[in-house]
Amino acid sequence: MMIDDIDAQDRRVLAALQGNCRMSTQELAEKTHMSPATSWRRVRALEERGIIKTYSAILDRRRLGYAIRAFAYVSIDRAFGAVVEEIASKIAARPEVLECYATTGDADFTLHVVAKDIEDYDRFLSGFLLNLKGVGQVRSSIALRAVKETTALPL
């Protein structure tokens, strides 16, 4: 899907939904300067084309007891290259791992992890991640504060 396939009206719809995906069709129509029927059809077409993948609620991790946000940089021991997908599958199954990316550079995977406290993160590292067959090295960075935090793509 090329960005050229998205016209100005689609961009307005997408921008509005990124700001609040729970707005009514009427509110969306008002925000995008379209009729409710047109805005509804555009949303459905964007969903069918896979441009809108899903809708979700963004929760406040701190209010739910997750004080720590960490980034773990995982390097796989080259002797275990055949088990990379198995490692990735085990990491992806962990609920405290919010995101996992296969990356270039010093690390093979970059993980975004939440934990209740530093001891909880240590349990994740020592009780799980460092015990995975093939994991060679893990470096961590703990986020001190968010400078920018968004899920909105630039349109």
Contacts in CASP RR format, 6 or more apart in sequence:
PFRMAT RR
TARGET T0000
AUTHOR 0000-0000-0000
METHOD contacts of the structure
MODEL  1
MMIDDIDAQDRRVLAALQGNCRMSTQELAEKTHMSPATSWRRVRALEERG
IIKTYSAILDRRRLGYAIRAFAYVSIDRAFGAVVEEIASKIAARPEVLEC
YATTGDADFTLHVVAKDIEDYDRFLSGFLLNLKGVGQVRSSIALRAVKET
TALPL
1 49 0 8 1.000
1 50 0 8 1.000
1 51 0 8 1.000
5 49 0 8 1.000
6 14 0 8 1.000
6 51 0 8 1.000
9 32 0 8 1.000
9 34 0 8 1.000
9 38 0 8 1.000
9 42 0 8 1.000
10 42 0 8 1.000
10 46 0 8 1.000
10 51 0 8 1.000
11 155 0 8 1.000
12 31 0 8 1.000
12 32 0 8 1.000
12 33 0 8 1.000
12 34 0 8 1.000
13 28 0 8 1.000
13 32 0 8 1.000
13 34 0 8 1.000
13 39 0 8 1.000
13 42 0 8 1.000
13 43 0 8 1.000
13 46 0 8 1.000
14 46 0 8 1.000
14 51 0 8 1.000
14 52 0 8 1.000
14 153 0 8 1.000
14 155 0 8 1.000
15 152 0 8 1.000
15 155 0 8 1.000
16 23 0 8 1.000
16 28 0 8 1.000
16 31 0 8 1.000
16 32 0 8 1.000
17 23 0 8 1.000
17 28 0 8 1.000
17 43 0 8 1.000
17 52 0 8 1.000
18 151 0 8 1.000
18 152 0 8 1.000
18 153 0 8 1.000
18 155 0 8 1.000
19 152 0 8 1.000
21 55 0 8 1.000
21 56 0 8 1.000
23 31 0 8 1.000
25 36 0 8 1.000
25 39 0 8 1.000
25 40 0 8 1.000
25 43 0 8 1.000
26 36 0 8 1.000
28 36 0 8 1.000
28 39 0 8 1.000
28 40 0 8 1.000
28 43 0 8 1.000
29 35 0 8 1.000
29 36 0 8 1.000
29 38 0 8 1.000
29 39 0 8 1.000
32 39 0 8 1.000
34 42 0 8 1.000
43 52 0 8 1.000
46 52 0 8 1.000
58 151 0 8 1.000
61 69 0 8 1.000
61 114 0 8 1.000
65 116 0 8 1.000
66 114 0 8 1.000
66 115 0 8 1.000
66 116 0 8 1.000
67 115 0 8 1.000
67 116 0 8 1.000
67 117 0 8 1.000
68 113 0 8 1.000
68 114 0 8 1.000
68 115 0 8 1.000
68 116 0 8 1.000
68 117 0 8 1.000
68 118 0 8 1.000
68 120 0 8 1.000
68 121 0 8 1.000
68 142 0 8 1.000
69 112 0 8 1.000
69 113 0 8 1.000
69 114 0 8 1.000
69 142 0 8 1.000
69 143 0 8 1.000
70 112 0 8 1.000
70 113 0 8 1.000
70 114 0 8 1.000
70 115 0 8 1.000
70 121 0 8 1.000
70 140 0 8 1.000
70 141 0 8 1.000
70 142 0 8 1.000
70 143 0 8 1.000
71 110 0 8 1.000
71 111 0 8 1.000
71 112 0 8 1.000
71 113 0 8 1.000
71 140 0 8 1.000
71 141 0 8 1.000
71 143 0 8 1.000
72 109 0 8 1.000
72 110 0 8 1.000
72 111 0 8 1.000
72 113 0 8 1.000
72 125 0 8 1.000
72 129 0 8 1.000
72 138 0 8 1.000
72 139 0 8 1.000
72 140 0 8 1.000
73 106 0 8 1.000
73 107 0 8 1.000
73 109 0 8 1.000
73 110 0 8 1.000
73 111 0 8 1.000
73 138 0 8 1.000
73 139 0 8 1.000
73 140 0 8 1.000
73 141 0 8 1.000
74 87 0 8 1.000
74 91 0 8 1.000
74 107 0 8 1.000
74 108 0 8 1.000
74 109 0 8 1.000
74 110 0 8 1.000
74 111 0 8 1.000
74 129 0 8 1.000
74 135 0 8 1.000
74 136 0 8 1.000
74 137 0 8 1.000
74 138 0 8 1.000
75 106 0 8 1.000
75 107 0 8 1.000
75 108 0 8 1.000
75 135 0 8 1.000
75 136 0 8 1.000
75 137 0 8 1.000
75 138 0 8 1.000
76 83 0 8 1.000
76 84 0 8 1.000
76 87 0 8 1.000
76 108 0 8 1.000
76 109 0 8 1.000
76 134 0 8 1.000
76 135 0 8 1.000
76 136 0 8 1.000
77 134 0 8 1.000
77 135 0 8 1.000
77 136 0 8 1.000
79 134 0 8 1.000
80 87 0 8 1.000
80 133 0 8 1.000
80 134 0 8 1.000
81 134 0 8 1.000
83 133 0 8 1.000
83 134 0 8 1.000
84 108 0 8 1.000
87 109 0 8 1.000
87 132 0 8 1.000
87 133 0 8 1.000
87 134 0 8 1.000
87 135 0 8 1.000
88 100 0 8 1.000
88 102 0 8 1.000
88 109 0 8 1.000
90 132 0 8 1.000
91 97 0 8 1.000
91 100 0 8 1.000
91 109 0 8 1.000
91 111 0 8 1.000
91 129 0 8 1.000
91 132 0 8 1.000
92 100 0 8 1.000
94 124 0 8 1.000
94 128 0 8 1.000
96 113 0 8 1.000
96 114 0 8 1.000
96 115 0 8 1.000
96 124 0 8 1.000
97 111 0 8 1.000
97 112 0 8 1.000
97 113 0 8 1.000
98 112 0 8 1.000
98 113 0 8 1.000
98 114 0 8 1.000
99 111 0 8 1.000
99 112 0 8 1.000
100 109 0 8 1.000
100 110 0 8 1.000
100 111 0 8 1.000
100 112 0 8 1.000
101 109 0 8 1.000
101 110 0 8 1.000
101 111 0 8 1.000
102 108 0 8 1.000
102 109 0 8 1.000
103 109 0 8 1.000
103 110 0 8 1.000
106 139 0 8 1.000
107 139 0 8 1.000
113 121 0 8 1.000
113 124 0 8 1.000
115 121 0 8 1.000
115 124 0 8 1.000
118 142 0 8 1.000
121 140 0 8 1.000
121 142 0 8 1.000
125 138 0 8 1.000
125 140 0 8 1.000
129 135 0 8 1.000
129 138 0 8 1.000
130 138 0 8 1.000
END
